[in-house]
Amino acid sequence: MNVHELNMKFLQIRNYKPENVNELLDFTKRAYIYNDICISVYRKLVRELEAQGAEIPESF
């Protein structure tokens, strides 16, 4: 799976396009937690999303 396929899956499940790469990063994390994707796919997607500017929000 690549970011384009992730984007399509997001659109299919959520019925709207992600507003930014951070939203895709959250979606990727959720998919990994629920065992929809394996660790190797998760790591690849996170690297690609971070390269596009995705960031983990800072704690309060």
All heavy atoms as TSV, in Angstrom:
chain	resi	resn	atom	element	x	y	z
A	1	MET	N	N	0.851	-1.175	0.000
A	1	MET	CA	C	0.000	0.000	0.000
A	1	MET	C	C	0.894	1.234	0.000
A	1	MET	O	O	1.897	1.281	0.690
A	1	MET	CB	C	-0.909	-0.005	1.236
A	1	MET	CG	C	-1.804	1.209	1.325
A	1	MET	SD	S	-2.866	1.280	2.775
A	1	MET	CE	C	-4.021	-0.016	2.431
A	2	ASN	N	N	0.498	2.223	-0.788
A	2	ASN	CA	C	1.219	3.488	-0.793
A	2	ASN	C	C	0.257	4.603	-0.368
A	2	ASN	O	O	-0.915	4.350	-0.075
A	2	ASN	CB	C	1.845	3.761	-2.163
A	2	ASN	CG	C	0.819	3.810	-3.269
A	2	ASN	OD1	O	-0.308	4.234	-3.070
A	2	ASN	ND2	N	1.208	3.378	-4.454
A	3	VAL	N	N	0.739	5.831	-0.358
A	3	VAL	CA	C	-0.070	6.952	0.114
A	3	VAL	C	C	-1.288	7.172	-0.786
A	3	VAL	O	O	-2.373	7.493	-0.289
A	3	VAL	CB	C	0.781	8.231	0.222
A	3	VAL	CG1	C	-0.076	9.436	0.563
A	3	VAL	CG2	C	1.866	8.057	1.276
A	4	HIS	N	N	-1.132	6.959	-2.080
A	4	HIS	CA	C	-2.278	7.114	-2.987
A	4	HIS	C	C	-3.379	6.102	-2.637
A	4	HIS	O	O	-4.558	6.464	-2.560
A	4	HIS	CB	C	-1.841	6.945	-4.441
A	4	HIS	CG	C	-2.969	7.013	-5.412
A	4	HIS	ND1	N	-3.645	8.180	-5.683
A	4	HIS	CD2	C	-3.568	6.043	-6.148
A	4	HIS	CE1	C	-4.613	7.926	-6.548
A	4	HIS	NE2	N	-4.579	6.638	-6.848
A	5	GLU	N	N	-3.000	4.857	-2.419
A	5	GLU	CA	C	-3.975	3.819	-2.047
A	5	GLU	C	C	-4.590	4.125	-0.682
A	5	GLU	O	O	-5.787	3.908	-0.478
A	5	GLU	CB	C	-3.306	2.449	-2.028
A	5	GLU	CG	C	-2.877	1.980	-3.394
A	5	GLU	CD	C	-1.983	0.760	-3.352
A	5	GLU	OE1	O	-1.286	0.536	-2.333
A	5	GLU	OE2	O	-1.962	0.026	-4.351
A	6	LEU	N	N	-3.772	4.639	0.235
A	6	LEU	CA	C	-4.281	5.034	1.552
A	6	LEU	C	C	-5.313	6.148	1.407
A	6	LEU	O	O	-6.365	6.124	2.052
A	6	LEU	CB	C	-3.120	5.492	2.440
A	6	LEU	CG	C	-3.490	5.963	3.838
A	6	LEU	CD1	C	-3.972	4.796	4.682
A	6	LEU	CD2	C	-2.299	6.636	4.493
A	7	ASN	N	N	-5.016	7.096	0.554
A	7	ASN	CA	C	-5.931	8.202	0.291
A	7	ASN	C	C	-7.262	7.688	-0.254
A	7	ASN	O	O	-8.331	8.150	0.148
A	7	ASN	CB	C	-5.276	9.165	-0.697
A	7	ASN	CG	C	-5.769	10.573	-0.558
A	7	ASN	OD1	O	-6.669	10.859	0.200
A	7	ASN	ND2	N	-5.174	11.456	-1.328
A	8	MET	N	N	-7.210	6.737	-1.160
A	8	MET	CA	C	-8.430	6.153	-1.733
A	8	MET	C	C	-9.226	5.386	-0.674
A	8	MET	O	O	-10.456	5.463	-0.635
A	8	MET	CB	C	-8.085	5.229	-2.903
A	8	MET	CG	C	-7.407	5.948	-4.067
A	8	MET	SD	S	-8.354	7.335	-4.717
A	8	MET	CE	C	-9.684	6.461	-5.481
A	9	LYS	N	N	-8.523	4.660	0.191
A	9	LYS	CA	C	-9.194	3.913	1.261
A	9	LYS	C	C	-9.857	4.876	2.242
A	9	LYS	O	O	-10.966	4.642	2.706
A	9	LYS	CB	C	-8.187	3.019	1.980
A	9	LYS	CG	C	-8.806	2.099	2.986
A	9	LYS	CD	C	-7.821	1.084	3.515
A	9	LYS	CE	C	-8.523	0.122	4.451
A	9	LYS	NZ	N	-7.655	-0.968	4.862
A	10	PHE	N	N	-9.167	5.966	2.552
A	10	PHE	CA	C	-9.724	6.991	3.427
A	10	PHE	C	C	-11.020	7.527	2.838
A	10	PHE	O	O	-12.034	7.626	3.523
A	10	PHE	CB	C	-8.710	8.126	3.604
A	10	PHE	CG	C	-9.152	9.209	4.548
A	10	PHE	CD1	C	-8.720	9.213	5.858
A	10	PHE	CD2	C	-9.987	10.233	4.122
A	10	PHE	CE1	C	-9.122	10.215	6.725
A	10	PHE	CE2	C	-10.395	11.230	4.978
A	10	PHE	CZ	C	-9.964	11.218	6.290
A	11	LEU	N	N	-10.982	7.881	1.560
A	11	LEU	CA	C	-12.156	8.412	0.865
A	11	LEU	C	C	-13.303	7.404	0.873
A	11	LEU	O	O	-14.451	7.765	1.110
A	11	LEU	CB	C	-11.782	8.785	-0.566
A	11	LEU	CG	C	-12.878	9.370	-1.441
A	11	LEU	CD1	C	-13.440	10.651	-0.833
A	11	LEU	CD2	C	-12.345	9.635	-2.829
A	12	GLN	N	N	-12.978	6.154	0.675
A	12	GLN	CA	C	-13.998	5.100	0.647
A	12	GLN	C	C	-14.659	4.926	2.011
A	12	GLN	O	O	-15.870	4.789	2.103
A	12	GLN	CB	C	-13.355	3.788	0.205
A	12	GLN	CG	C	-14.305	2.630	0.124
A	12	GLN	CD	C	-13.580	1.341	-0.257
A	12	GLN	OE1	O	-12.379	1.233	-0.087
A	12	GLN	NE2	N	-14.328	0.401	-0.770
A	13	ILE	N	N	-13.871	4.959	3.069
A	13	ILE	CA	C	-14.400	4.715	4.415
A	13	ILE	C	C	-15.055	5.961	5.007
A	13	ILE	O	O	-16.131	5.889	5.591
A	13	ILE	CB	C	-13.285	4.188	5.339
A	13	ILE	CG1	C	-12.891	2.779	4.888
A	13	ILE	CG2	C	-13.729	4.185	6.798
A	13	ILE	CD1	C	-11.694	2.200	5.591
A	14	ARG	N	N	-14.400	7.103	4.857
A	14	ARG	CA	C	-14.883	8.333	5.494
A	14	ARG	C	C	-15.807	9.176	4.621
A	14	ARG	O	O	-16.420	10.115	5.090
A	14	ARG	CB	C	-13.695	9.194	5.925
A	14	ARG	CG	C	-12.760	8.527	6.911
A	14	ARG	CD	C	-13.152	8.869	8.317
A	14	ARG	NE	N	-12.378	8.152	9.298
A	14	ARG	CZ	C	-11.378	8.655	10.005
A	14	ARG	NH1	N	-11.012	9.898	9.828
A	14	ARG	NH2	N	-10.743	7.914	10.892
A	15	ASN	N	N	-15.866	8.884	3.341
A	15	ASN	CA	C	-16.722	9.598	2.380
A	15	ASN	C	C	-16.363	11.073	2.192
A	15	ASN	O	O	-17.218	11.883	1.855
A	15	ASN	CB	C	-18.201	9.465	2.754
A	15	ASN	CG	C	-18.682	8.044	2.667
A	15	ASN	OD1	O	-18.307	7.309	1.762
A	15	ASN	ND2	N	-19.503	7.641	3.616
A	16	TYR	N	N	-15.128	11.437	2.450
A	16	TYR	CA	C	-14.619	12.763	2.127
A	16	TYR	C	C	-13.102	12.676	2.001
A	16	TYR	O	O	-12.491	11.748	2.504
A	16	TYR	CB	C	-15.023	13.817	3.159
A	16	TYR	CG	C	-14.395	13.649	4.529
A	16	TYR	CD1	C	-13.213	14.319	4.867
A	16	TYR	CD2	C	-14.992	12.853	5.506
A	16	TYR	CE1	C	-12.635	14.169	6.120
A	16	TYR	CE2	C	-14.429	12.705	6.758
A	16	TYR	CZ	C	-13.253	13.375	7.066
A	16	TYR	OH	O	-12.683	13.232	8.301
A	17	LYS	N	N	-12.512	13.636	1.305
A	17	LYS	CA	C	-11.066	13.638	1.124
A	17	LYS	C	C	-10.391	14.178	2.383
A	17	LYS	O	O	-10.923	15.100	3.010
A	17	LYS	CB	C	-10.678	14.507	-0.071
A	17	LYS	CG	C	-11.086	13.918	-1.387
A	17	LYS	CD	C	-10.590	14.763	-2.532
A	17	LYS	CE	C	-11.010	14.125	-3.844
A	17	LYS	NZ	N	-10.497	14.859	-4.998
A	18	PRO	N	N	-9.254	13.639	2.736
A	18	PRO	CA	C	-8.540	14.164	3.909
A	18	PRO	C	C	-8.108	15.607	3.668
A	18	PRO	O	O	-7.716	15.975	2.563
A	18	PRO	CB	C	-7.334	13.239	4.053
A	18	PRO	CG	C	-7.174	12.594	2.729
A	18	PRO	CD	C	-8.517	12.562	2.090
A	19	GLU	N	N	-8.216	16.418	4.714
A	19	GLU	CA	C	-7.864	17.829	4.592
A	19	GLU	C	C	-6.363	18.055	4.533
A	19	GLU	O	O	-5.903	19.021	3.944
A	19	GLU	CB	C	-8.472	18.617	5.744
A	19	GLU	CG	C	-9.989	18.644	5.706
A	19	GLU	CD	C	-10.578	19.442	6.846
A	19	GLU	OE1	O	-9.856	20.226	7.486
A	19	GLU	OE2	O	-11.784	19.276	7.085
A	20	ASN	N	N	-5.601	17.161	5.170
A	20	ASN	CA	C	-4.145	17.307	5.178
A	20	ASN	C	C	-3.487	15.950	5.463
A	20	ASN	O	O	-4.170	14.965	5.744
A	20	ASN	CB	C	-3.713	18.359	6.208
A	20	ASN	CG	C	-4.262	18.062	7.590
A	20	ASN	OD1	O	-4.155	16.954	8.076
A	20	ASN	ND2	N	-4.858	19.060	8.213
A	21	VAL	N	N	-2.161	15.927	5.409
A	21	VAL	CA	C	-1.443	14.665	5.618
A	21	VAL	C	C	-1.515	14.206	7.070
A	21	VAL	O	O	-1.392	13.012	7.345
A	21	VAL	CB	C	0.022	14.751	5.142
A	21	VAL	CG1	C	0.107	14.807	3.638
A	21	VAL	CG2	C	0.760	15.909	5.770
A	22	ASN	N	N	-1.740	15.123	8.000
A	22	ASN	CA	C	-1.875	14.720	9.404
A	22	ASN	C	C	-3.121	13.858	9.603
A	22	ASN	O	O	-3.117	12.925	10.403
A	22	ASN	CB	C	-1.932	15.943	10.320
A	22	ASN	CG	C	-0.598	16.631	10.427
A	22	ASN	OD1	O	0.453	16.021	10.242
A	22	ASN	ND2	N	-0.627	17.913	10.714
A	23	GLU	N	N	-4.159	14.163	8.885
A	23	GLU	CA	C	-5.381	13.359	8.959
A	23	GLU	C	C	-5.121	11.945	8.413
A	23	GLU	O	O	-5.615	10.960	8.962
A	23	GLU	CB	C	-6.499	14.050	8.191
A	23	GLU	CG	C	-7.864	13.533	8.524
A	23	GLU	CD	C	-8.986	14.418	7.991
A	23	GLU	OE1	O	-8.717	15.403	7.281
A	23	GLU	OE2	O	-10.143	14.084	8.293
A	24	LEU	N	N	-4.326	11.852	7.363
A	24	LEU	CA	C	-3.947	10.538	6.832
A	24	LEU	C	C	-3.051	9.787	7.816
A	24	LEU	O	O	-3.153	8.569	7.947
A	24	LEU	CB	C	-3.217	10.686	5.496
A	24	LEU	CG	C	-4.085	10.883	4.269
A	24	LEU	CD1	C	-3.215	11.111	3.045
A	24	LEU	CD2	C	-5.004	9.699	4.053
A	25	LEU	N	N	-2.184	10.506	8.515
A	25	LEU	CA	C	-1.323	9.874	9.515
A	25	LEU	C	C	-2.169	9.278	10.639
A	25	LEU	O	O	-1.936	8.151	11.063
A	25	LEU	CB	C	-0.317	10.889	10.068
A	25	LEU	CG	C	0.686	10.358	11.076
A	25	LEU	CD1	C	1.544	9.251	10.477
A	25	LEU	CD2	C	1.566	11.495	11.590
A	26	ASP	N	N	-3.154	10.010	11.111
A	26	ASP	CA	C	-4.068	9.493	12.137
A	26	ASP	C	C	-4.815	8.261	11.642
A	26	ASP	O	O	-4.992	7.283	12.369
A	26	ASP	CB	C	-5.079	10.562	12.559
A	26	ASP	CG	C	-4.440	11.721	13.296
A	26	ASP	OD1	O	-3.307	11.559	13.791
A	26	ASP	OD2	O	-5.077	12.787	13.368
A	27	PHE	N	N	-5.254	8.304	10.393
A	27	PHE	CA	C	-5.967	7.184	9.786
A	27	PHE	C	C	-5.055	5.956	9.695
A	27	PHE	O	O	-5.486	4.827	9.955
A	27	PHE	CB	C	-6.466	7.600	8.400
A	27	PHE	CG	C	-7.308	6.581	7.716
A	27	PHE	CD1	C	-8.602	6.329	8.125
A	27	PHE	CD2	C	-6.813	5.867	6.622
A	27	PHE	CE1	C	-9.394	5.395	7.473
A	27	PHE	CE2	C	-7.597	4.933	5.977
A	27	PHE	CZ	C	-8.885	4.696	6.399
A	28	THR	N	N	-3.786	6.181	9.370
A	28	THR	CA	C	-2.807	5.094	9.290
A	28	THR	C	C	-2.593	4.460	10.655
A	28	THR	O	O	-2.554	3.230	10.788
A	28	THR	CB	C	-1.464	5.620	8.738
A	28	THR	OG1	O	-1.701	6.203	7.463
A	28	THR	CG2	C	-0.441	4.523	8.619
A	29	LYS	N	N	-2.464	5.284	11.676
A	29	LYS	CA	C	-2.280	4.767	13.042
A	29	LYS	C	C	-3.480	3.935	13.473
A	29	LYS	O	O	-3.324	2.875	14.070
A	29	LYS	CB	C	-2.046	5.914	14.017
A	29	LYS	CG	C	-0.698	6.539	13.844
A	29	LYS	CD	C	-0.492	7.665	14.823
A	29	LYS	CE	C	0.869	8.281	14.586
A	29	LYS	NZ	N	1.184	9.313	15.560
A	30	ARG	N	N	-4.664	4.422	13.160
A	30	ARG	CA	C	-5.876	3.677	13.514
A	30	ARG	C	C	-5.912	2.326	12.797
A	30	ARG	O	O	-6.250	1.307	13.381
A	30	ARG	CB	C	-7.116	4.496	13.152
A	30	ARG	CG	C	-8.408	3.829	13.550
A	30	ARG	CD	C	-9.608	4.649	13.078
A	30	ARG	NE	N	-10.844	4.008	13.434
A	30	ARG	CZ	C	-11.361	2.940	12.806
A	30	ARG	NH1	N	-10.726	2.407	11.803
A	30	ARG	NH2	N	-12.502	2.406	13.198
A	31	ALA	N	N	-5.538	2.330	11.520
A	31	ALA	CA	C	-5.524	1.092	10.739
A	31	ALA	C	C	-4.545	0.089	11.334
A	31	ALA	O	O	-4.836	-1.111	11.385
A	31	ALA	CB	C	-5.157	1.386	9.286
A	32	TYR	N	N	-3.409	0.560	11.809
A	32	TYR	CA	C	-2.432	-0.343	12.426
A	32	TYR	C	C	-2.956	-0.883	13.759
A	32	TYR	O	O	-2.866	-2.085	14.021
A	32	TYR	CB	C	-1.094	0.368	12.634
A	32	TYR	CG	C	-0.113	-0.488	13.381
A	32	TYR	CD1	C	0.395	-1.639	12.806
A	32	TYR	CD2	C	0.272	-0.168	14.671
A	32	TYR	CE1	C	1.275	-2.451	13.494
A	32	TYR	CE2	C	1.159	-0.979	15.360
A	32	TYR	CZ	C	1.656	-2.113	14.774
A	32	TYR	OH	O	2.510	-2.918	15.466
A	33	ILE	N	N	-3.533	-0.033	14.572
A	33	ILE	CA	C	-4.051	-0.453	15.881
A	33	ILE	C	C	-5.127	-1.520	15.714
A	33	ILE	O	O	-5.192	-2.479	16.485
A	33	ILE	CB	C	-4.588	0.755	16.666
A	33	ILE	CG1	C	-3.416	1.631	17.106
A	33	ILE	CG2	C	-5.419	0.325	17.862
A	33	ILE	CD1	C	-3.810	2.980	17.668
A	34	TYR	N	N	-5.965	-1.363	14.694
A	34	TYR	CA	C	-7.050	-2.322	14.453
A	34	TYR	C	C	-6.641	-3.472	13.533
A	34	TYR	O	O	-7.489	-4.206	13.039
A	34	TYR	CB	C	-8.284	-1.606	13.902
A	34	TYR	CG	C	-8.988	-0.794	14.961
A	34	TYR	CD1	C	-8.796	0.577	15.055
A	34	TYR	CD2	C	-9.822	-1.399	15.887
A	34	TYR	CE1	C	-9.422	1.323	16.037
A	34	TYR	CE2	C	-10.455	-0.676	16.865
A	34	TYR	CZ	C	-10.253	0.696	16.936
A	34	TYR	OH	O	-10.880	1.425	17.920
A	35	ASN	N	N	-5.323	-3.636	13.335
A	35	ASN	CA	C	-4.761	-4.724	12.532
A	35	ASN	C	C	-5.257	-4.754	11.088
A	35	ASN	O	O	-5.359	-5.820	10.484
A	35	ASN	CB	C	-5.015	-6.085	13.199
A	35	ASN	CG	C	-4.235	-6.244	14.467
A	35	ASN	OD1	O	-3.070	-5.844	14.536
A	35	ASN	ND2	N	-4.857	-6.805	15.489
A	36	ASP	N	N	-5.552	-3.596	10.545
A	36	ASP	CA	C	-5.917	-3.517	9.132
A	36	ASP	C	C	-4.682	-3.510	8.244
A	36	ASP	O	O	-4.773	-3.850	7.063
A	36	ASP	CB	C	-6.756	-2.271	8.854
A	36	ASP	CG	C	-8.127	-2.338	9.519
A	36	ASP	OD1	O	-8.624	-3.456	9.770
A	36	ASP	OD2	O	-8.700	-1.267	9.775
A	37	ILE	N	N	-3.549	-3.088	8.808
A	37	ILE	CA	C	-2.272	-3.096	8.095
A	37	ILE	C	C	-1.194	-3.666	9.015
A	37	ILE	O	O	-1.305	-3.568	10.236
A	37	ILE	CB	C	-1.866	-1.684	7.590
A	37	ILE	CG1	C	-1.764	-0.692	8.742
A	37	ILE	CG2	C	-2.804	-1.195	6.514
A	37	ILE	CD1	C	-1.227	0.671	8.344
A	38	CYS	N	N	-0.168	-4.241	8.429
A	38	CYS	CA	C	0.920	-4.815	9.223
A	38	CYS	C	C	1.958	-3.735	9.540
A	38	CYS	O	O	1.922	-2.630	8.992
A	38	CYS	CB	C	1.558	-5.991	8.490
A	38	CYS	SG	S	2.400	-5.519	6.973
A	39	ILE	N	N	2.903	-4.071	10.412
A	39	ILE	CA	C	3.903	-3.115	10.869
A	39	ILE	C	C	4.772	-2.597	9.725
A	39	ILE	O	O	5.110	-1.411	9.692
A	39	ILE	CB	C	4.765	-3.704	12.011
A	39	ILE	CG1	C	5.688	-2.639	12.629
A	39	ILE	CG2	C	5.563	-4.892	11.533
A	39	ILE	CD1	C	4.981	-1.560	13.377
A	40	SER	N	N	5.125	-3.436	8.782
A	40	SER	CA	C	5.985	-2.977	7.691
A	40	SER	C	C	5.264	-1.955	6.806
A	40	SER	O	O	5.856	-0.960	6.392
A	40	SER	CB	C	6.496	-4.154	6.858
A	40	SER	OG	O	5.426	-4.862	6.297
A	41	VAL	N	N	3.997	-2.171	6.535
A	41	VAL	CA	C	3.205	-1.226	5.748
A	41	VAL	C	C	3.024	0.065	6.551
A	41	VAL	O	O	3.149	1.168	6.007
A	41	VAL	CB	C	1.833	-1.832	5.356
A	41	VAL	CG1	C	0.932	-0.792	4.728
A	41	VAL	CG2	C	2.032	-3.013	4.433
A	42	TYR	N	N	2.752	-0.069	7.839
A	42	TYR	CA	C	2.595	1.096	8.719
A	42	TYR	C	C	3.850	1.966	8.689
A	42	TYR	O	O	3.774	3.177	8.484
A	42	TYR	CB	C	2.293	0.633	10.144
A	42	TYR	CG	C	2.345	1.742	11.160
A	42	TYR	CD1	C	1.304	2.654	11.284
A	42	TYR	CD2	C	3.444	1.885	12.003
A	42	TYR	CE1	C	1.353	3.682	12.211
A	42	TYR	CE2	C	3.498	2.907	12.933
A	42	TYR	CZ	C	2.453	3.793	13.040
A	42	TYR	OH	O	2.512	4.814	13.950
A	43	ARG	N	N	5.007	1.352	8.858
A	43	ARG	CA	C	6.265	2.103	8.870
A	43	ARG	C	C	6.504	2.810	7.539
A	43	ARG	O	O	6.928	3.958	7.504
A	43	ARG	CB	C	7.427	1.177	9.182
A	43	ARG	CG	C	7.469	0.761	10.625
A	43	ARG	CD	C	8.622	-0.159	10.870
A	43	ARG	NE	N	8.686	-0.537	12.273
A	43	ARG	CZ	C	9.407	-1.527	12.741
A	43	ARG	NH1	N	10.140	-2.257	11.912
A	43	ARG	NH2	N	9.420	-1.800	14.025
A	44	LYS	N	N	6.224	2.114	6.455
A	44	LYS	CA	C	6.414	2.700	5.122
A	44	LYS	C	C	5.508	3.911	4.937
A	44	LYS	O	O	5.945	4.968	4.471
A	44	LYS	CB	C	6.125	1.649	4.050
A	44	LYS	CG	C	6.265	2.162	2.641
A	44	LYS	CD	C	5.901	1.097	1.625
A	44	LYS	CE	C	5.940	1.695	0.237
A	44	LYS	NZ	N	4.859	1.285	-0.589
A	45	LEU	N	N	4.239	3.764	5.311
A	45	LEU	CA	C	3.297	4.864	5.156
A	45	LEU	C	C	3.671	6.050	6.037
A	45	LEU	O	O	3.594	7.204	5.602
A	45	LEU	CB	C	1.878	4.392	5.481
A	45	LEU	CG	C	1.236	3.471	4.458
A	45	LEU	CD1	C	-0.066	2.889	4.996
A	45	LEU	CD2	C	0.996	4.202	3.150
A	46	VAL	N	N	4.088	5.788	7.263
A	46	VAL	CA	C	4.471	6.870	8.170
A	46	VAL	C	C	5.666	7.630	7.600
A	46	VAL	O	O	5.687	8.862	7.604
A	46	VAL	CB	C	4.767	6.332	9.591
A	46	VAL	CG1	C	5.451	7.395	10.451
A	46	VAL	CG2	C	3.481	5.870	10.253
A	47	ARG	N	N	6.648	6.908	7.072
A	47	ARG	CA	C	7.811	7.577	6.465
A	47	ARG	C	C	7.377	8.457	5.293
A	47	ARG	O	O	7.827	9.602	5.162
A	47	ARG	CB	C	8.831	6.551	5.995
A	47	ARG	CG	C	9.785	6.112	7.075
A	47	ARG	CD	C	10.879	5.273	6.471
A	47	ARG	NE	N	10.267	4.076	5.877
A	47	ARG	CZ	C	10.450	2.831	6.291
A	47	ARG	NH1	N	11.272	2.569	7.240
A	47	ARG	NH2	N	9.840	1.824	5.733
A	48	GLU	N	N	6.511	7.926	4.430
A	48	GLU	CA	C	6.047	8.693	3.273
A	48	GLU	C	C	5.261	9.924	3.710
A	48	GLU	O	O	5.436	11.015	3.151
A	48	GLU	CB	C	5.173	7.825	2.367
A	48	GLU	CG	C	5.933	6.769	1.599
A	48	GLU	CD	C	5.033	5.940	0.701
A	48	GLU	OE1	O	4.014	6.465	0.206
A	48	GLU	OE2	O	5.346	4.762	0.497
A	49	LEU	N	N	4.388	9.769	4.696
A	49	LEU	CA	C	3.578	10.894	5.164
A	49	LEU	C	C	4.432	11.948	5.854
A	49	LEU	O	O	4.218	13.150	5.672
A	49	LEU	CB	C	2.462	10.398	6.086
A	49	LEU	CG	C	1.379	9.569	5.399
A	49	LEU	CD1	C	0.489	8.895	6.421
A	49	LEU	CD2	C	0.562	10.430	4.446
A	50	GLU	N	N	5.419	11.515	6.638
A	50	GLU	CA	C	6.319	12.466	7.290
A	50	GLU	C	C	7.150	13.216	6.255
A	50	GLU	O	O	7.432	14.398	6.428
A	50	GLU	CB	C	7.209	11.767	8.311
A	50	GLU	CG	C	6.456	11.380	9.569
A	50	GLU	CD	C	7.311	10.624	10.574
A	50	GLU	OE1	O	8.388	10.108	10.203
A	50	GLU	OE2	O	6.885	10.553	11.739
A	51	ALA	N	N	7.522	12.550	5.178
A	51	ALA	CA	C	8.261	13.210	4.097
A	51	ALA	C	C	7.401	14.286	3.420
A	51	ALA	O	O	7.926	15.251	2.873
A	51	ALA	CB	C	8.723	12.179	3.071
A	52	GLN	N	N	6.075	14.115	3.489
A	52	GLN	CA	C	5.159	15.092	2.910
A	52	GLN	C	C	4.759	16.169	3.914
A	52	GLN	O	O	3.930	17.021	3.620
A	52	GLN	CB	C	3.910	14.391	2.378
A	52	GLN	CG	C	4.183	13.484	1.203
A	52	GLN	CD	C	2.926	12.799	0.710
A	52	GLN	OE1	O	1.811	13.227	0.982
A	52	GLN	NE2	N	3.101	11.721	-0.033
A	53	GLY	N	N	5.316	16.090	5.134
A	53	GLY	CA	C	5.079	17.147	6.124
A	53	GLY	C	C	4.173	16.775	7.284
A	53	GLY	O	O	3.857	17.630	8.106
A	54	ALA	N	N	3.752	15.519	7.389
A	54	ALA	CA	C	2.894	15.116	8.498
A	54	ALA	C	C	3.680	15.191	9.809
A	54	ALA	O	O	4.870	14.868	9.857
A	54	ALA	CB	C	2.373	13.696	8.294
A	55	GLU	N	N	3.004	15.627	10.861
A	55	GLU	CA	C	3.628	15.753	12.168
A	55	GLU	C	C	2.704	15.181	13.236
A	55	GLU	O	O	1.491	15.275	13.139
A	55	GLU	CB	C	3.892	17.220	12.493
A	55	GLU	CG	C	4.841	17.904	11.557
A	55	GLU	CD	C	4.999	19.371	11.873
A	55	GLU	OE1	O	4.095	19.948	12.525
A	55	GLU	OE2	O	6.005	19.948	11.470
A	56	ILE	N	N	3.327	14.646	14.272
A	56	ILE	CA	C	2.581	14.195	15.439
A	56	ILE	C	C	2.302	15.432	16.294
A	56	ILE	O	O	3.218	16.212	16.548
A	56	ILE	CB	C	3.388	13.156	16.241
A	56	ILE	CG1	C	3.647	11.930	15.380
A	56	ILE	CG2	C	2.660	12.782	17.528
A	56	ILE	CD1	C	4.608	10.938	15.987
A	57	PRO	N	N	1.058	15.659	16.705
A	57	PRO	CA	C	0.766	16.861	17.512
A	57	PRO	C	C	1.497	16.817	18.843
A	57	PRO	O	O	1.694	15.758	19.428
A	57	PRO	CB	C	-0.739	16.821	17.703
A	57	PRO	CG	C	-1.176	15.459	17.336
A	57	PRO	CD	C	-0.109	14.850	16.494
A	58	GLU	N	N	1.910	17.991	19.295
A	58	GLU	CA	C	2.589	18.088	20.582
A	58	GLU	C	C	1.592	17.893	21.707
A	58	GLU	O	O	0.416	18.246	21.584
A	58	GLU	CB	C	3.271	19.439	20.709
A	58	GLU	CG	C	4.408	19.625	19.734
A	58	GLU	CD	C	5.153	20.912	19.971
A	58	GLU	OE1	O	5.161	21.397	21.126
A	58	GLU	OE2	O	5.722	21.427	19.014
A	59	SER	N	N	2.080	17.345	22.826
A	59	SER	CA	C	1.222	17.145	23.997
A	59	SER	C	C	0.866	18.481	24.632
A	59	SER	O	O	1.574	19.468	24.489
A	59	SER	CB	C	1.935	16.271	25.029
A	59	SER	OG	O	2.241	15.019	24.464
A	60	PHE	N	N	-0.196	18.490	25.365
A	60	PHE	CA	C	-0.627	19.732	26.013
A	60	PHE	C	C	0.239	20.032	27.187
A	60	PHE	O	O	0.607	19.386	27.992
A	60	PHE	CB	C	-2.062	19.595	26.472
A	60	PHE	CG	C	-3.048	19.619	25.331
A	60	PHE	CD1	C	-2.746	19.107	24.081
A	60	PHE	CD2	C	-4.274	20.177	25.509
A	60	PHE	CE1	C	-3.643	19.117	23.051
A	60	PHE	CE2	C	-5.196	20.195	24.479
A	60	PHE	CZ	C	-4.900	19.668	23.253
